[in-house]
Amino acid sequence: MSNLPRLGRFELVRKIAAGGMAEIFLARQWGAGGFFRDVVIKRLFKHLAEHPQQLRMFQDEGRLLSELSHPNIPQVYDVGFADAHWYIAMEHVEGPTLADLWHSGARNGQPMPMQVAIAVILQICEALHHAHERSDHGQRPLRIVHRDVTPQNMMITRDGVAKLMDFGVALTAARRETAGAVRGTFAYMAPEQVRARPLDKRADVFALGVVLYELTTGTRLYRGPDVQIMTQVVEQDVPPPSSRVPDYPQDLEEVVLATLQRDRSRRTPSAAHLAWKLEELAMRYGMLVGPRAIARYVSQSMPAEPVQEDELAMVPSQFSLAESLPPEPVVQEYDDPGMLDDLQLLSMPPETYDAESPPDLLDLPHEPERHSQPLPLVAPKALMEAWDARRPGPDDLEVDVELLDAGLDDLLDAGHPPPADAMGLGDDSNDGLVLDGFDDDHQKEAKRPVVLLGAPKSKTNRPPGGHEYMSELERRLAEDEDDS
């Protein structure tokens, strides 16, 4: 029996973090038949449970998350009360926050590439768009405004999936607050949010624009005491990113500045519009902005150190697995006379290869009657080296007269590939593959196989984030680390 503390039916493994309202635990939920899963428990502080407004906000967060179903938003499993604590049980997202990932890359001399930053923002755009447009079970718009879109509230899994966290201060049509309530982080607030004006989804777009600005320039947009930050947000236009990073792409700068307009009537109207603009930019420059790009950067800047828990493993250890194996490997013999020798060699399990004394591949038996014995095995590397050393070049090809005289059916029965002319392919030239009757003009010009390539990129459309940009970004990140 485990000695870990419990909260109802959950086993609390360790404390992860604590905030102003609650503390966060990694927990384990157990079921029948050895079932278990890791979850995150958000536990409200006891003294706040005595305040109706704080308790209602906590309960509303759990219910609000239960209305959302999206891969970029953590799933809620349960909201309950146990052992004198209110709690929310939700999906365990394993990985760093975007803020931790950004600062780790800066410290390690690996600033976040532009395509990775855009890939993260694209996924958060999808999460916000889902929340903004969601309706409840009565098909009434929830009109959710997150109000706290910050790098600290974005988590990145090691599979490259970005998750938008913490809807604790979200504004919805189901929960109206009195005028003057300002909630969120000042450095990521829109001007109307600082002024405590009515909010809509464009306030979250502004906050996401601040995050994109900081990721791609390597500097904080707003810094200083809260009063100074609030003054800058309300009264000052945002300095162009190119004023901080000279090699900053102009079209990306236009996208960023459109999200940071102080007049929200001129601002990018929704997270979906921002995602559309970023996708167009990524396609124009040929940038890879999928989860693989994010996952690779996470593995480089923050290598994983998984905790080994053998008592919970489903796969037996190597020692136990070795005891369950048969004493000798079983080698299957292939008696099919039509099996090609080289295909048979390549299809064998790697552990049965004998690389010490590979046979001469061109001396292997080819007659059907000699296939009754298993062919000697050779490692793929030796196979490739032997073939490269012995295969003929373009000038060494000769026409086998005997094969041409033989009938096509006899050739197929004998296991030989038919000559090109027997299939109606090409002329007497061996330099390329020509389709007979496809295009006579092109047949005369065909000298080598056709390879389809993408259209050459113009020099003006070279992918952003080159050497000059990354060097400047790294310098900016170092300055930002020193200042902080």
Buried (B, 14 or more C-beta within 10 A) or exposed (E): EEEEEEBBEBBBBEEBEEEEBBBBBBBBBEEEEEEEEEBBBBBBBEEBBEEEEBBEBBBBBBBBBBBBEBEBBBBBBBBBEEEEBBBBBBBBBBBBBBBBBBBBBBEEEBBBBBBBBBBBBBBBBBBBBBBBBBEBEEEEEBBBBBBBBBBBBBBBBBEBBBBBBBBBBBBBEBBEEEEEEEBBBBBBBBBBBBEBEEBBBBBBBBBBBBBBBBBBBBBBBBEEEEEEBBBBBBEEEBEBBBEBBEBBBEEBBEBBBBBBBBEBEEBBBBBBBBBBBBBEBBEEBEBBBBBEBBBBBBEEBBEEEEEEEEEEEEEEEEEEEEEEEEEEEEEEEBEEBEBEBEEBBEEBEEEEBEEEEBBEBEEBEEEBEEBEEEBEBBBEEBBEEBEEEEEEEEEEEEEEEEBEEBEEEEBEEBBEEBBBEBEEEBEEEBEBEBEEEEEEEEBEEBEEEEEEEEEEEEEEEEBBBEEEBBEBBBEBBBEBEEEE
